[in-house]
């Protein structure tokens, strides 16, 4: 039985998802600050997307 990636249904790269979640968790930043930092790097996502990723992948990264 093969183990599926938890990122398989997302269009965004897993590296971008990890970066957004880790920025939010590791530093005292708001969701909009993370959105602005990613925008400066050329990544267009909303703060609500970061919140969704944090709710979905935050516990997995913490484990």
C-alpha positions in Angstrom: 0.0 0.0 0.0 1.4 3.4 -1.0 1.3 6.4 1.2 -0.1 9.5 -0.4 1.3 12.9 0.0 -0.8 15.3 2.1 -0.2 17.9 -0.5 -1.5 15.9 -3.5 -4.7 18.0 -4.1 -3.1 21.4 -3.8 -1.9 23.4 -6.9 0.7 25.2 -4.8 4.1 23.7 -4.3 4.7 21.9 -1.0 7.7 24.1 -0.5 5.6 27.3 -0.6 3.1 25.8 1.8 5.8 24.8 4.3 7.4 28.3 4.0 4.1 30.0 4.7 3.2 27.8 7.7 6.7 28.0 9.2 6.8 31.8 8.8 3.5 32.1 10.6 4.4 29.6 13.4 8.1 30.4 13.9 7.9 34.2 14.0 5.3 36.6 15.7 3.7 37.5 12.4 0.1 38.0 11.5 -1.5 36.2 8.5 -1.4 39.5 6.5 2.3 39.9 7.3 3.0 36.4 5.9 0.9 37.3 2.9 3.0 40.5 2.4 6.3 38.6 2.8 5.3 36.0 0.2 4.0 38.7 -2.1 7.5 40.3 -2.0 8.9 37.0 -3.1 6.5 36.8 -6.0 4.0 34.4 -4.5 0.4 35.6 -4.8 -1.7 34.0 -2.0 -4.3 35.5 0.4 -4.1 35.5 4.2 -7.1 33.2 4.3 -5.1 30.6 2.3 -2.3 30.8 4.9 -4.9 30.3 7.6 -6.3 27.3 5.9 -2.8 25.8 5.4 -2.0 26.5 9.0 -5.1 24.7 10.2 -4.5 21.7 8.0 -0.7 21.3 8.1 0.3 23.0 11.4 -0.3 19.9 13.5 1.5 17.7 11.0 4.6 20.0 11.0 4.5 20.2 14.8 4.6 16.5 15.2 
